[in-house]
Amino acid sequence: MFLRHFILTALVLSLMLNAAASAQEKEQPPIFGWLELAKFVNWPVVAKVKMDTGALSSSLHATNLEYFQRDNTEWVRFTVDIENQRGQKEKVQEIFEEPVYRFVTITSSNGESDRRPSVLMRLCLGGEIYEEQFTLNDRSDLTYPILLGRRTIEHLGLIDVTRTFTRQPQCSNKAPVHTIEDRELNKNIGI
């Protein structure tokens, strides 16, 4: 009787520990490096993306901005010119047309303010697609064409500053899509 009770208790305890460990594993957020590879949906170019915890919003290198109206909505046409990290690493260029999501006033580290358009674009990072707000500005004098700021990083996972290129941007048609409506913004990450 004692042996049966002992075995039953050990079995129940073992099942509880396995369930707790499994739940803990599922709750662990993914870990990204400070530099990753990503690609915009419907554009096969792979670009370097810098995780920038010092920036609130995400930014995309864009030139030749032209504003126009379409269906009573303000749109912006812009050129993205980046180095493709796939294959020969050649410079590639694409013209995009996107509705203006909003305008953002960015204050640089030297205190100057700049009003920039923000657009929603879908980015494949790892095996998932993230719809993000990107402010558009000429980043040609900077090293990385795409910065992901805290508003994006807050729902990606953790950043390990000792790692780079932890995952490849491989998103299938069945990849999970995280739209901007799907999440609540944390008010505490702003300054």
ROVONU-988816 format. One record per atom (N, C-alpha, C): y, x, z; residue in three letters. Coordinates in steps of 0.02 Angstrom, whole numbers, padded with zeros to 5 digits, always signed. Atoms other than C-alpha are relative to their C-alpha. Layout:
# residues N
YXZALA
...
This chain:
# residues 191
-00060+00041+00000MET
+00000+00000+00000MET
+00063+00044+00000MET
-00058-00045-00003PHE
+00120+00140+00047PHE
+00010+00036-00066PHE
-00005-00036+00063LEU
+00080+00234-00113LEU
+00027-00046-00055LEU
-00025+00047+00050ARG
+00109+00079-00220ARG
+00075-00012+00009ARG
-00071+00010-00015HIS
+00277+00048-00134HIS
+00041+00061-00019HIS
-00035-00063+00017PHE
+00326+00231-00156PHE
+00007+00006-00076PHE
-00002-00006+00073ILE
+00281+00230-00342ILE
+00048-00051-00029ILE
-00046+00052+00025LEU
+00373+00066-00371LEU
+00072+00018+00014LEU
-00069-00021-00018THR
+00529+00130-00280THR
+00022+00058-00045THR
-00016-00057+00043ALA
+00523+00294-00379ALA
+00013-00023-00071ALA
-00008+00025+00068LEU
+00504+00199-00542LEU
+00067-00037-00008LEU
-00063+00036+00002VAL
+00651+00083-00505VAL
+00059+00048+00004VAL
-00053-00050-00007LEU
+00759+00230-00449LEU
+00008+00040-00065LEU
-00002-00038+00063SER
+00713+00327-00607SER
+00033-00041-00055SER
-00030+00044+00051LEU
+00759+00179-00718LEU
+00075-00007+00012LEU
-00072+00006-00016MET
+00926+00158-00628MET
+00038+00063-00018MET
-00032-00064+00016LEU
+00968+00343-00646LEU
+00006+00010-00076LEU
-00002-00006+00074ASN
+00923+00341-00832ASN
+00052-00047-00029ASN
-00050+00048+00025ALA
+01030+00186-00860ALA
+00070+00025+00015ALA
-00066-00026-00018ALA
+01176+00265-00767ALA
+00019+00060-00043ALA
-00013-00059+00043ALA
+01160+00428-00865ALA
+00015-00022-00071ALA
-00012+00025+00068SER
+01149+00332-01028SER
+00068-00032-00006SER
-00066+00031+00001ALA
+01303+00229-00985ALA
+00055+00052+00004ALA
-00050-00053-00005GLN
+01397+00386-00936GLN
+00008+00037-00066GLN
-00002-00034+00065GLU
+01351+00469-01102GLU
+00040-00042-00050GLU
-00035+00044+00046LYS
+01417+00317-01198LYS
+00074-00002+00014LYS
-00070+00004-00019GLU
+01581+00321-01103GLU
+00039+00064-00015GLU
-00034-00063+00013GLN
+01619+00502-01147GLN
+00038-00004-00066GLN
-00038+00002+00062PRO
+01760+00507-01274PRO
-00016+00061-00043PRO
+00013-00057+00044PRO
+01739+00618-01427PRO
+00051+00056+00013PRO
-00044-00058-00008ILE
+01813+00793-01420ILE
+00017+00027-00068ILE
-00026-00027+00062PHE
+01921+00854-01563PHE
+00030+00068+00013PHE
-00035-00063-00005GLY
+01989+01027-01596GLY
+00075-00010-00011GLY
-00072+00006+00010TRP
+02176+01062-01604TRP
+00018-00001-00074TRP
-00008+00002+00073LEU
+02154+01079-01792LEU
-00064-00031-00028LEU
+00057+00034+00030GLU
+02041+00963-01892GLU
+00010-00009-00075GLU
-00004+00018+00070LEU
+02002+00915-02071LEU
-00003-00076-00005LEU
-00001+00072+00009ALA
+02041+00739-02129ALA
+00018-00016-00072ALA
-00020+00022+00067LYS
+02070+00639-02287LYS
+00024-00071+00003LYS
-00023+00069+00004PHE
+02165+00483-02332PHE
-00051-00040-00040PHE
+00046+00044+00035VAL
+02058+00337-02386VAL
+00026-00009-00071VAL
-00016+00008+00071ASN
+02056+00319-02576ASN
+00035+00061-00031ASN
-00025-00062+00029TRP
+02114+00499-02602TRP
-00048+00054+00023TRP
+00054-00045-00020PRO
+01973+00629-02603PRO
+00022+00069+00026PRO
-00025-00064-00022VAL
+02085+00773-02547VAL
-00011+00008+00076VAL
+00009-00015-00071VAL
+02039+00854-02381VAL
+00056+00046+00022VAL
-00058-00038-00024ALA
+02187+00919-02281ALA
-00009+00021+00072ALA
-00002-00021-00070LYS
+02215+01014-02121LYS
+00046-00047+00038LYS
-00038+00045-00043VAL
+02277+00903-01980VAL
+00007+00034+00068VAL
-00012-00031-00066LYS
+02358+00973-01823LYS
+00010-00055+00052LYS
-00009+00045-00057MET
+02341+00879-01659MET
+00061+00026+00039MET
-00062-00023-00031ASP
+02517+00889-01586ASP
+00017-00043+00060ASP
-00013+00039-00060THR
+02527+00829-01407THR
+00073+00001+00020THR
-00072-00002-00014GLY
+02711+00875-01405GLY
+00040-00051-00039GLY
-00033+00050+00041ALA
+02752+00743-01535ALA
-00025-00069+00018ALA
+00021+00069-00015LEU
+02751+00557-01499LEU
-00032-00032-00061LEU
+00025+00033+00060SER
+02726+00500-01678SER
-00033+00050-00048SER
+00032-00041+00051SER
+02621+00565-01822SER
+00047+00009-00059SER
-00045-00017+00054SER
+02703+00646-01971SER
-00039+00023-00061SER
+00032-00018+00063LEU
+02657+00670-02154LEU
+00051+00034-00045LEU
-00044-00034+00048HIS
+02732+00795-02276HIS
+00009-00044-00061HIS
-00014+00043+00058ALA
+02817+00689-02409ALA
+00068+00020-00029ALA
-00063-00016+00034THR
+02952+00724-02538THR
+00015-00055-00051THR
-00021+00047+00053ASN
+03047+00626-02672ASN
-00004-00073+00023ASN
+00002+00069-00025LEU
+03066+00470-02564LEU
+00047-00044-00040LEU
-00039+00050+00037GLU
+03125+00320-02665GLU
-00015-00068+00031GLU
+00009+00066-00029TYR
+03153+00150-02584TYR
+00008-00053-00054TYR
-00005+00055+00047PHE
+03126-00011-02680PHE
-00025-00064+00033PHE
+00021+00065-00025GLN
+03094-00196-02653GLN
-00061-00025-00039GLN
+00058+00032+00031ARG
+02927-00281-02686ARG
-00017-00060+00043ARG
+00015+00062-00037ASP
+02895-00461-02636ASP
+00043-00008+00062ASP
-00049+00006-00054ASN
+03052-00462-02527ASN
-00015+00046+00060ASN
+00016-00049-00052THR
+02986-00313-02428THR
+00023+00068-00024THR
-00021-00068+00018GLU
+03055-00137-02423GLU
-00061+00046-00004GLU
+00054-00048+00012TRP
+02936-00008-02495TRP
+00031+00068-00010TRP
-00021-00068+00015VAL
+02944+00179-02516VAL
-00052+00033-00044VAL
+00042-00040+00044ARG
+02874+00286-02655ARG
+00011+00073+00021ARG
-00007-00069-00022PHE
+02839+00466-02604PHE
-00055+00043-00028PHE
+00047-00049+00027THR
+02750+00622-02661THR
-00029+00041+00058THR
+00034-00043-00048VAL
+02621+00711-02554VAL
-00027+00060-00039VAL
+00020-00062+00033ASP
+02593+00892-02605ASP
-00031+00045+00052ASP
+00034-00039-00052ILE
+02461+00982-02502ILE
-00055+00043-00031ILE
+00055-00042+00022GLU
+02325+01112-02515GLU
-00065-00035+00017GLU
+00065+00031-00009ASN
+02154+01035-02541ASN
-00047+00050+00033ASN
+00045-00045-00036GLN
+02033+01112-02416GLN
-00072-00004-00026GLN
+00065+00007+00030ARG
+01886+01063-02525ARG
-00003+00046-00061ARG
+00008-00041+00060GLY
+01821+01185-02656GLY
+00046+00060-00003GLY
-00043-00058+00013GLN
+01950+01307-02725GLN
+00064+00003+00041GLN
-00060+00003-00042LYS
+02086+01257-02602LYS
+00064+00002-00042LYS
-00058+00003+00043GLU
+02208+01218-02742GLU
+00052-00049+00026GLU
-00054+00048-00017LYS
+02376+01130-02720LYS
-00011-00063-00041LYS
+00007+00065+00034VAL
+02363+00946-02763VAL
+00059-00044+00018VAL
-00058+00043-00009GLN
+02494+00812-02780GLN
-00020-00072-00016GLN
+00013+00071+00012GLU
+02487+00623-02769GLU
+00063-00040+00017GLU
-00056+00045-00014ILE
+02619+00487-02778ILE
-00028-00063+00032ILE
+00020+00060-00037PHE
+02599+00346-02652PHE
+00056-00050+00000PHE
-00047+00054-00011GLU
+02685+00178-02638GLU
-00026-00041+00059GLU
+00021+00035-00061GLU
+02679+00097-02466GLU
+00058-00042+00026GLU
-00054+00037-00032PRO
+02777-00039-02376PRO
+00026+00040+00060PRO
-00028-00032-00059VAL
+02896+00029-02245VAL
-00020-00041+00060VAL
+00022+00034-00060TYR
+02819-00015-02078TYR
+00059-00009+00048TYR
-00060+00001-00041ARG
+02977+00028-01981ARG
+00037+00066-00012ARG
-00037-00063+00001PHE
+03111+00162-01968PHE
+00000+00028+00070PHE
+00005-00034-00064VAL
+03099+00290-01829VAL
+00054+00053+00003VAL
-00048-00054-00010THR
+03234+00403-01759THR
-00036+00056+00037THR
+00034-00058-00028ILE
+03160+00575-01727ILE
+00053+00050+00023ILE
-00045-00052-00026THR
+03251+00700-01617THR
-00039+00065+00003THR
+00034-00065+00003SER
+03202+00880-01653SER
+00013+00040+00064SER
-00007-00043-00060SER
+03188+01019-01524SER
+00070+00028+00006SER
-00070-00025-00004ASN
+03365+01076-01569ASN
+00050-00056+00014ASN
-00043+00056-00019GLY
+03433+00903-01526GLY
+00027-00041-00057GLY
-00024+00039+00058GLU
+03468+00842-01703GLU
-00044-00061-00011GLU
+00036+00062+00012SER
+03420+00663-01744SER
-00006-00013-00075SER
+00013+00015+00070ASP
+03345+00605-01908ASP
-00035-00068-00004ASP
+00031+00066+00009ARG
+03303+00427-01964ARG
-00050+00005-00057ARG
+00053-00008+00049ARG
+03137+00423-02056ARG
-00039-00066-00008ARG
+00044+00058+00009PRO
+03029+00288-02134PRO
-00069+00015+00028PRO
+00068-00005-00025SER
+02860+00255-02058SER
-00043-00047-00042SER
+00046+00041+00040VAL
+02713+00192-02161VAL
-00068+00000+00034VAL
+00069+00003-00024LEU
+02537+00137-02116LEU
-00046+00027-00054LEU
+00049-00027+00047MET
+02401+00239-02197MET
-00066+00008+00038MET
+00066-00007-00030ARG
+02214+00250-02167ARG
-00026+00071-00012ARG
+00021-00070-00001LEU
+02145+00421-02123LEU
-00072+00004+00023LEU
+00069-00012-00020CYS
+01962+00472-02118CYS
-00002+00064+00042CYS
+00006-00057-00046LEU
+01931+00586-01969LEU
-00069-00004+00031LEU
+00070+00005-00022GLY
+01751+00628-01929GLY
-00033-00053-00043GLY
+00033+00054+00037GLY
+01651+00475-01979GLY
+00034-00067+00009GLY
-00035+00063-00012GLU
+01783+00346-01934GLU
+00067-00001-00034GLU
-00064+00010+00035ILE
+01939+00275-02016ILE
+00051-00027+00050ILE
-00054+00019-00046TYR
+02102+00261-01920TYR
+00061-00019-00040TYR
-00064+00021+00030GLU
+02251+00160-01979GLU
+00055+00024+00046GLU
-00050-00033-00041GLU
+02401+00258-01919GLU
+00070-00008-00030GLU
-00070-00003+00022GLN
+02591+00258-01928GLN
+00016+00073-00012GLN
-00023-00068+00016PHE
+02657+00413-02014PHE
+00073-00003-00019PHE
-00068-00008+00022THR
+02839+00460-02022THR
-00002+00048-00059THR
-00001-00042+00060LEU
+02881+00537-02190LEU
+00058+00048+00003LEU
-00053-00050+00004ASN
+02978+00698-02202ASN
-00025+00063-00036ASN
+00016-00061+00036ASP
+02983+00861-02298ASP
-00021+00053+00051ASP
+00028-00051-00045ARG
+02870+00982-02203ARG
-00019+00063-00038ARG
+00020-00056+00043SER
+02860+01112-02343SER
+00012+00068+00033SER
-00012-00064-00034ASP
+02931+01247-02229ASP
-00043+00008+00062ASP
+00043-00003-00059LEU
+02800+01210-02095LEU
-00073+00014-00022LEU
+00069-00021+00015THR
+02618+01267-02086THR
-00046-00059-00016THR
+00048+00055+00008TYR
+02529+01099-02072TYR
+00034-00062-00029TYR
-00031+00057+00034PRO
+02565+00952-02188PRO
-00007-00066+00038PRO
+00012+00062-00037ILE
+02498+00821-02068ILE
-00005+00016+00075ILE
+00004-00005-00073LEU
+02529+00807-01881LEU
-00022-00067+00027LEU
+00018+00061-00036LEU
+02443+00681-01771LEU
+00030+00005+00070LEU
-00035+00001-00064GLY
+02553+00638-01622GLY
-00038-00039+00053GLY
+00033+00031-00057ARG
+02512+00562-01453ARG
-00020-00072-00012ARG
+00017+00071+00014ARG
+02515+00382-01517ARG
-00067-00005-00037ARG
+00064-00001+00035THR
+02368+00428-01629THR
-00054+00031+00045THR
+00049-00036-00041ILE
+02281+00550-01512ILE
-00026-00043+00057ILE
+00020+00039-00058GLU
+02277+00424-01370GLU
-00063-00041-00011GLU
+00061+00039+00012HIS
+02138+00324-01454HIS
-00054+00039-00038HIS
+00051-00041+00033LEU
+02046+00467-01541LEU
-00052+00026+00050LEU
+00044-00032-00048GLY
+01976+00555-01389GLY
+00037+00057+00034GLY
-00029-00058-00035LEU
+02005+00722-01304LEU
+00012+00057-00049LEU
-00015-00058+00041ILE
+02080+00880-01378ILE
-00021+00063+00039ILE
+00020-00064-00029ASP
+01998+01048-01341ASP
+00038+00053-00039ASP
-00044-00047+00035VAL
+02129+01180-01382VAL
-00036+00065-00018VAL
+00038-00060+00018THR
+01994+01315-01396THR
-00042-00011-00062THR
+00043+00016+00057ARG
+01909+01227-01543ARG
+00040-00021-00061ARG
-00029+00024+00063THR
+01950+01194-01725THR
-00057-00026-00045THR
+00046+00026+00051PHE
+01865+01096-01865PHE
-00067-00021+00029PHE
+00061+00021-00035THR
+01738+01008-01754THR
-00040-00051-00040THR
+00036+00051+00039ARG
+01692+00876-01884ARG
+00028-00004-00071ARG
-00021+00008+00070GLN
+01699+00842-02070GLN
+00022-00073-00012GLN
-00022+00068+00015PRO
+01792+00691-02141PRO
-00048-00034-00049PRO
+00050+00033+00042GLN
+01643+00591-02206GLN
-00004-00073+00019GLN
-00002+00071-00014CYS
+01680+00406-02208CYS
-00030-00040-00057CYS
+00032+00043+00050SER
+01567+00286-02299SER
+00036-00068-00001SER
-00028+00068+00002ASN
+01608+00106-02346ASN
-00014-00038+00064ASN
+00019+00033-00062LYS
+01525+00057-02182LYS
+00029+00034+00062LYS
-00029-00036-00057ALA
+01627+00175-02073ALA
+00043-00047+00042ALA
-00043+00041-00043PRO
+01712+00095-01923PRO
+00074+00011-00018PRO
-00071-00003+00015VAL
+01895+00054-01958VAL
+00038-00023+00061VAL
-00041+00016-00058HIS
+02019+00058-01815HIS
+00070-00016-00025HIS
-00065+00019+00025THR
+02171-00042-01869THR
+00052+00002+00056THR
-00054-00004-00049ILE
+02339-00036-01783ILE
+00001-00063+00044ILE
+00002+00061-00039GLU
+02315-00217-01726GLU
-00056+00000+00052GLU
+00058-00001-00044ASP
+02150-00173-01641ASP
+00012+00032+00068ASP
-00009-00038-00062ARG
+02227-00071-01504ARG
+00067-00014+00033ARG
-00061+00007-00040GLU
+02356-00078-01368GLU
+00029+00069+00010GLU
-00032-00065-00010LEU
+02482+00063-01359LEU
+00014+00011+00074LEU
-00014-00019-00069ASN
+02496+00153-01194ASN
+00073+00017+00007ASN
-00073-00011-00008LYS
+02678+00144-01140LYS
+00015+00064+00038LYS
-00012-00059-00042ASN
+02656+00295-01026ASN
-00001+00066-00039ASN
+00003-00064+00036ILE
+02635+00424-01166ILE
+00066+00018-00032ILE
-00066-00014+00029GLY
+02814+00411-01227GLY
+00044+00037+00050GLY
-00047-00036-00044ILE
+02960+00508-01157ILE
+00062-00042+00007ILE
